[in-house]
Structures are given as structure tokens and as C-alpha cells.
Amino acid sequence: MEYTVHFLPDNIKVAAAKGENLLDVAARAGVYIHAFCGGEGVCGKCKVKILAGTAPTEKGHKITAGERAQGYQLACSSTITGDLEVQVPVKTRADGTALKRKPKTTRAIPARSLDSLVGKWDVDPPVEKRFLQLDPPTAEDNAPDLQRLMRAIKKGCYDCEEPTYDHPALLQELPFILRQADWQVTVIMLRGKRPEEPDRIIAVEAGDTTGEFYGLALDIGTTTLGGILLDLNTGKVLADASCYNGQIGYGEDVISRIIYSQRPGGLQALREKVVGSINQIIASVCGKQGIAARDITYIMAAGNTVMAHLLLGLNPKFIRETPYVPICNQMPLTRAAAIGIDAHPSVRLFLYPSVASYVGGDITSGVHACQMHKSSEVTLFIDIGTNGEIVVGNSDWMICAACSAGPAFEGGGIKYGMRASAGAIENFHLDPDTLDPMIITIGHSKPCGICGSGLISIAAELFDAGVIDQQGKFNRSLNHPRIREGVDNFEYVLAWAKNTMLGEDIVITEVDLDNLIRAKGAMFAGYVSLLETVGMGFTDLERVILAGNFGAYIDLERAISIGLLPDIDRERFYYLGNASLMGAQISLVDHKRFRERNQVSSLMTNMELSENHKFMSHYMAALFLPHTNMALFPSVQRALTT
Amino acid sequence: MEYTVHFLPDNIKVAAAKGENLLDVAARAGVYIHAFCGGEGVCGKCKVKILAGTAPTEKGHKITAGERAQGYQLACSSTITGDLEVQVPVKTRADGTALKRKPKTTRAIPARSLDSLVGKWDVDPPVEKRFLQLDPPTAEDNAPDLQRLMRAIKKGCYDCEEPTYDHPALLQELPFILRQADWQVTVIMLRGKRPEEPDRIIAVEAGDTTGEFYGLALDIGTTTLGGILLDLNTGKVLADASCYNGQIGYGEDVISRIIYSQRPGGLQALREKVVGSINQIIASVCGKQGIAARDITYIMAAGNTVMAHLLLGLNPKFIRETPYVPICNQMPLTRAAAIGIDAHPSVRLFLYPSVASYVGGDITSGVHACQMHKSSEVTLFIDIGTNGEIVVGNSDWMICAACSAGPAFEGGGIKYGMRASAGAIENFHLDPDTLDPMIITIGHSKPCGICGSGLISIAAELFDAGVIDQQGKFNRSLNHPRIREGVDNFEYVLAWAKNTMLGEDIVITEVDLDNLIRAKGAMFAGYVSLLETVGMGFTDLERVILAGNFGAYIDLERAISIGLLPDIDRERFYYLGNASLMGAQISLVDHKRFRERNQVSSLMTNMELSENHKFMSHYMAALFLPHTNMALFPSVQRALTT
């Protein structure tokens, strides 16, 4: 955030980073600029005048030569390269009254607060590499190769236990490596699970390879996989990559995956698909770093319970059937190569333990990453998604639950819903006077749909402007070309056909809004129910941690104003991002953290909300914007009555 | 030994068991009876007269009706069914003087002395089966299947650790077994390696299967495999089986197997062959007992270092090259099914640890079986074979060595040598007056060759009678149709062509005798060298234990008279039989013994005799019958000078 952008005539100053898009900066600052086409320079509505500084622009065909001479350019195609003073013309800017009514928070939080959350970790991985110089065998000392190796490892360590060793594959190549390397080798050891347990030799490499020491952290999501290649000597991130979970073709959510897994060959097919995606991640990060897949020393992964079952070939059938029983929470240790992952045969795949069928290793990893189990502050940890997972507690107690929010946040059940990819409307402002939209799409391309964060923005803005009521119904008395009765019910036109990728109008309908309200209602009822279990309310919460990729893109104010998040002091909120991947990353480099992972899951007590009557009544009460009981949302109430 | 057979006119009484062959009884008693054809009733020379009792006979065509009326029948086809008084006619019997000169010991020793050697063991195997009644999951208690199982295991055991569990295969079937069995299952647990280590769940079976609890003990020899199926509830032997090692086609001894293993695909081929043989044993013992291969719960095996390497796919290349380095002594724990053995996927294959390249797990197992490492008595443990292994010591110290005796004891390098199977001459007496033979073959069929124990008998008898001298050379001055100059050198005709299976004369040659002398010389030099290392001589030996199948068939007196075994008090000798299989069997049923096995191998210090100059000079001195230094063989010297 090195530069300042000064918007006039509103006189709003906002920090901006090099390379940011001017429309994004305006949206973040709460400055309304007409933008109907998502920012691809098609509608030509987002003209602004640069008063000081320069912001390079590429797409300027909607600007006349005369306008250009006066300093006009399109905000949607302007890039920040320095401090800027920007005049928003009357035609472009909105009145601003409604917008300035409350400051929009920024989604980014300072890195230091993330550090304070995650705590310090050491670069001292659960695996280690040691270079050894062995004495060659002689007639007087012809001990077996393995024994010679173990002796060298123990040398100078008088109280350490004899290390154990790995499966035959290690021994099959050992004699040849030792002799080819002239008895100078690097041994890869896995530390004992507990301090008193002996270390374990997992691989031996010729020569001194201690300089090349790599680990892979993996987040195995139902939709997306993310991976980070780490230098285990320094803890530095060398490369990252993400890709869709190859299982997507077999169903969007875990339930449809379970159903598919029950077909003949289904379990195997799903396993192969996710393994294929993991291999894609490995190929990508290794390619970026110029190393081979077999140079990765170990893999630490986190995924939900169903993903873990499918990856290990464990049948998830009973996870779907009441009373929702997984096969195991602590996943068996597996050799990555044994299940088809492109890795050296010695490489172990560690998976974060689950808590229950619908609170999986991704949540354990996230809770572990933010060290919630070690903090005295009462914390609400939220991962919003199709299955929203919630954890409440501190170092003394933790309870958790999953609430089936439905797929609205992932774009499911929404007429023009889509995942967060190029062309998805991710941000939205409404001109309170003209009721015209300012839409921002991912990648600043023409819009082709609405993703979860866009949906929340749209609902919040429509509600704030009185376009929809508390039940999400359109105000029938408004006479506006964008508000109309569609095929089935009322809708608002976000973008006209000519300005979209689809060549048809992109709208939000009352059914869409109803689905959103159900989704946010389920999440909200979840928090309330969990807190109620321990006799607490929102005021008791000292921290709210938003985890998950989706969580990182939520606009806090808007999420509160629709009742998705509790209306408490904004300073208590933290954005953790991909907490699951972060937990895996930390365990990968710090063996003390690594050893804690099972303890974290065992500290969490799961509650089944689906069978909970109180949850149902909380859910019914939450099917309003923001809630039936407005007293729960004081700041929203204040804003509405301003 | 329920009956007594009384031989006249020698007036020798000997105990005999029901079903024994009369010729065998006579041989054991030292009563010479003409028998040229091996006992198939072909030569008709072994006529005896039954004075009291009856001995049923089948092949009587060489007996005239008149002879039959007088009570004559062929000894070789007479079976003991009760007490017997037998007249050996002048024509049939020898003078007897030479035979009665020394009593032939019996090869069987009373069972109680074997017990005293092996000690007591408990039926308390390293694996256990427990029947469990689990509570089905409910909405209030929907813990994972695995956790539910572990809870049931821990129930009522407050201080025991959480058990660990096995690889994914167990978990893959767990939910279905639990539900199909209505939550009543039998769990198979492996006890922790040390008392403080947690137990490990290795398999789960539907219902109560505690009554069916089987283990397999295996001896994996270079030539032969032996297996015993045990009831792990009672320790009782249910069935046994043996077969040739399928690797035999790739070479007779370990060296030729190592050479073959270096060919492309050789290691894999050898592994598949021995696995095939193991599967043959499993099929045989399971077939006899009417159980399935997958009902076997675990396998405890012993084999020499090369056999263990080949079975596990470990390249034995450097075992053959100086300084003779194996990959490992403690063999990695392997799942039997993973290497192709026909077993349930959970079944572990335990292998006795080796001491060195040529002192393998079979010797460790044998030493463990006879508890030599716990006895204060100085003991010489011998396993005679192509590679004769020797261990000397007691509970304070043990040293061991292998001496490459060559294949003579296995029939190798002997013109008519063969393995101990049907038709092999296994026992031999010489009429000191007529120099005619009394030969006894395995299975009492026509002879087709000579096995190791036969070879020792032949050499001892020829030497005792003065047919050969101390260097194994025939007395050229004897004029006898059976002693003649053959193709290359002098030879003795054991059986004429018409009385053999081969249709040609079966002979023993001077080259054969030379090979035997080298073999016994190597063994003898081995004992002397090992004892010398600790400043001891034969008189210090309190026990001599003969292990191995071959050892069980050695005639003690004759083995001493050719200098293969030391000339000490006969009471100090013990026949242990297949000690390797016995050790495996005991470890299979007693977990305390099971845990000792690595300790036993680590207590044994190996010496390399092949590089030992003193061994070479002892070897040169031992290339005489019985030895250059006759003072080492006082009883032999006394007999010769009688």
C-alpha cells in the first residue's frame, strides 16, 4: 500500500498498491463510479479525470480525443503506478450520501495481526537430512550395510535410541547407494512421534544433498486444491499452485461425491481424480522451481473428512447416513507413492486429523494454524462454504459444528451463480439515487455470472437502498428499467446483454435472494446455537476469525448487514485466508507444531446441528435481512434508520 | 519303543517300535544281516528264522515253500508288530566280532532330554484374538468406527495405552465388517514390541472367531522348506509339510543362487520361486486341517541370510564378495501378502534375524530354540550342511562361524550322491569277513544313490574294516569282486546293477571319499578354530547339540570314527532335529520368547574362518580318517587297535 489515491469531490483518500485497478480502489474506498460492464471498457460509463499523477490505461476506445486531452480516462482500465488525484465527474459519480453513510472496511488486514494470530514457528521440520561419512567395511568390521549406517547416525549421540528403519524398498537400494557414493551419503530421518521414540530412517541419498530439502503443503478442498513448495532448510515458500479438484465432474459437493463413490468403481475413480489433481500441483510447483517430484521429502496435507476418505480409498458411505459415522478421524499414515502420487517411494503423506464427519482435517489445520487452542481469548472460527464449519472456544474448551448452508456461497442455486473465476461479479455498488450498478468482475472482464462475494455485495446494496425488503422481496412500487418481473419472479438486471460475455441479461432473482438468505441463516443459526450451548452470546466473543478462500473475499460490512456475520466490534475480526493450507505449511516446517496436530483435533468436541431443535428455531429466526430480531444487529439498525 | 526284538545267536536284545522294519532294527542293534539290494526283497540274502512271535511280510518270493514252513522270511520285508525272537542263520549273519566291538548308539534320544534342552514355553502368542461387543453408534455417540473399536479394546483397561492400528486395508473393510456383524467382532492384535509399547490392531473379523486361531512356523532352507501349522489357542501342532525350495533349479547352494540373482530378472525369479514353495507349504498344511490360507494369523520364519535376502527382494550381491557384507541382519517386517505369499493382507511375516552373511536366521532360531544363550554349560551347536554353521558358548558369550564344507553331505561331488529321498542308501554295514554289504535305503526300495548319512556309514565301515586307509585310499592288496579299479580310480561296489533302480552298479570311489574327507575336515577345523579362539578344547565342552535335518540322521559313532564329530563322552551329545523350525514354532506361540529373538542374534559374535590362517592349518591336519593326530580320537584309536 505504497501510494495514495485522492478522490474528489468526495475528498476521500485511500491507500493503493502498485498495479491495482483504479475501479477496485474506488470500490474499496466506497466511492461510487458507474460501471455496468464489469470493467472491460465496454460500457464507457466509468470515466474519471486525472488531476495529478498518471495511471496508464490500455482500453481507451470509449474516450473521445477531446476527453483524452482534458485528462479523462476509464477507471476500469487504469492501473495505479503512483500517487493519484482523481476527479469523479457528476455523470460518473453518485451522490455519495448513501455510500459515505458507513465506511466500507478493507478486506486486507495488516500482516502483523496475522502474525500475532498464527504465532511464531521454527524452521525445524519433522524430517531432517544428515550428511554422513561412513567407514567402509573391512574383514575386521563387516557389519551389514544397515547396521553401519545406523552406527554412523548414532555416532556422538550416546543416549539416543537406535533408529528404526523403513520398509524393504529402502534396503533394496541401500548397498548400491552406499558403494556408488563411496560411503558418503545423506540420510533422511523422520523424528520419533514422541521425544522418547527413536528416529526413523526413511531414505538415503548419495553424496551431500542437505542443501536440497523440500516439502509440500497441500490443501485438498472439495472444489480446489492448493499447494505450496517449501524450502525445509529456510522455511521459505519457493512456489505455489492451485487447481480444481478433478472430482468436480462427479459432483459439486461432498454429498454428491459420496453418492458417486457408491457406484461400482466409483471410489477408485474419485481417488484417481484427486490423485491426478495432486500430481498436477506437484508438477506445477516443481516445474516453477526446476526440481524433480522425487526431490520432495514429505507431504503434509489437510482436507475435509470426505476428501481424506476418498484419497485413502476409504469408503465414505456411512458419513452420509445418520448418525454420520466416519471410518476414522486420525488418518492412517500412507506412503504417497502407494496411492499413485508422483513422489519418491519413501515419501509419507500426512493428513490432518478430522473431528467428525463434517468437521474435517481442513478445520483442524485452520484452528491449529491460528493457535486458537492455545489462546485464552474466546474465539469464533468460521469457514464459510457449502458446509460452513464453525468452532467456538479457547485454550480451555472448543466446540465445533458444521451447518449445511447449501451451495449459494459457491454459486449453486443462484440463476447466474458461478465459482469465483474470471468474469464473476465479485463486487457491487448501487447508486442510491439512480439505482444503477457499479459492478466489478474478477479479472476485469465482461461479466458472465455472480460468485459468492458478489452475491453478498448485491444483496447488501439492494437491501441498503431499499430495493429489497427484509425478506428479500423486491419493492414492487419502484419503477426502474433494471427492476422487472422475470420468468418466474422479480429480478434486478445487473448487466445488460450487450455488456456480458453471455449475450443475455445477467440478473439476480428473488429465488436467488431466498437461497442466499437460507444459506446465511444456517451459518448464523450455527454460531448462535454453539454459543448458546456454552451459555454465551456474541458479546462474549473476543475474536472472530474468517478462514477459507471465500472468507478472505468477504466484505465485512456487507456480510454483517445481511446477517451472515455477527454485528460486533469490527476490530475483533481477522481474515486468515486459506487456514487449512497455512496449518499444513506450519506443521511441515516445525516439528513441535507437527506433533500437536492430533491433540488439536481431540480438543474439539463436535455437535450435530442437524438433529438439534434449537438450531432449527434459530434458523427460522435468521431467515430475514439481517435478522428477525434487529436488536442483534444494532449497527445495521442504526444505519437503516439514519 | 514298545516291543523287544531278541537276535540269536548273538543274544542281542533291542527295543523296537510297532511298524518298524526288521532290517532297520538289526542295523540299529549292530546285528549284521546280508542285504545287498537295499531291502526290496530282490536279492533274497537277508533270510532270518522267526523263533517266537510273528512279523508280517509281503514280499516273500525269494523264499521257498520249505523255508517258509521252517519259519524263514526276508528281514527286509518284515514288519514289527510285537515281541520277536529272531535266529540269524550262518549264511545270513556275519561273524559279528567286528560289529560287537563297539555298541552303535541309537539316533533317537529320549524326549525328556529334548525338553530339558528346549525348556518350557507358554502358549501366549505375540498376537491375540479378542471378541468384542461394541455399542452401535447413535446421534449422541457417533464416534468414528475405528475409535469405537479402540474404545471397546481399552474398556476395563485403565492404564493401557491407546492401541495403534494398521494400514488402510484394515480401515477399508472395517465399517462393513462392523455393521454386517452387528457390532460383534473379533479383533486380532499384535502385542507391542516392548511391554510399554501399545498393542496394534492388525485385523478385524465378523463374529466370534477366537476359536479359530492359527499360526505358521516356517523353515526356509536352501534345499528344503518345512512348515508347521499351529493352533495358537493350545500350541498344538495341527499339520506339517515340507517341500523342496523351488529355487533349486537355479543352483544347489547359496553361492550359485547369488550368482543367478545378478542376472537380469534373476532376483525377482528367485523370489517368486521361494514364495511359490511357501505357498505350497501353506496349501498343504491348510488342506490337511481343512482351513483357508487366509485363516492363518501370522507367520514366523527362519532362513539363512541369503534366503532371507532373496525372499525380501534384497540383493545379496555383496554377501558373496569379500568382506561378505549383508544388507541387514534384522530383517524388515513385511506383510506376507505384499511379497506374494497366499495370506490375508494383514498377516505379518516375521523373520529370525541373522548374525552375519553366512550365519543366518536359521542358526539364530536354532540357538534360540535350545536356549543355549541362557545356559551356563559350554555348548557346541552344530548344523552340518554345505555351509556348516558352528556356535560355541553359553549365557556369557557366544561365538559363531560358518565353514564351507562343500556339498558332499548333501550328495554333491559324490559319483552316486543324492539327497535324502527314496532309494538313497542311508545306512550301511560291512561284513568284516566277507566284505559284503548290508545296505538300507530310504523307503526300503532298490537303491539309486547315496545320501549324506549313508556316505558317513560307508566311509566309517570301510575304514573300520581296513578296506580304506587313513587317507581314504583303497587297500590295493585286497582281492574282492566288489573292490576294483574303476574308470578313474579304485571303487567299491555297493550294489550290483541288477539290484538297483538305475540298472548299473552303484559304487563309492576314492574321489568320493576324498570329497567327504575335505567336508568333514572343514567342519572339524571349524570347531577347533572357534574353541581355540577362546582358549578351549573338546574336553571343555559340556554339550554338543546336533541341529538340522541331516544332523538328526547322523550315526554318532560313525561320525566320530571318521573325525566329523569330536571324540568325547557320547552322553554329551543331543540331537535337536530341525532346530530352525523349532525356534520359529516356539516364538510363534510364546510372546516372551518372540521378543528375545533379536537379543539372541546380537549376543552372537561372528568370526570369518575363510580369512583365518589357523583355520587353514587345522583343516590340513583334519584331512585324515579320523585325524592326523590320533590322540584327538582316543576311542577310535582304541577300537582300531583292538
Interface residues (C-beta under 8 A of the other chain):
Chain A: P137 T138 A139 N142 A143 P144 D145 L146 Q147 Y165 D166 H167 P168 L171 Q172 L174 P175 F176 R179 L312 G313 L314 N315 K317 F318 T322 P323 Y324 V325 P326 I327 C328 N329 Q330 P332 T334 S354 A356 S357 E608 E611
Chain B: P137 T138 A139 N142 A143 P144 D145 L146 Q147 Y165 D166 H167 P168 L171 Q172 L174 P175 F176 R179 L312 G313 L314 N315 K317 F318 T322 P323 Y324 V325 P326 I327 C328 N329 Q330 P332 T334 A356 S357 E608 E611
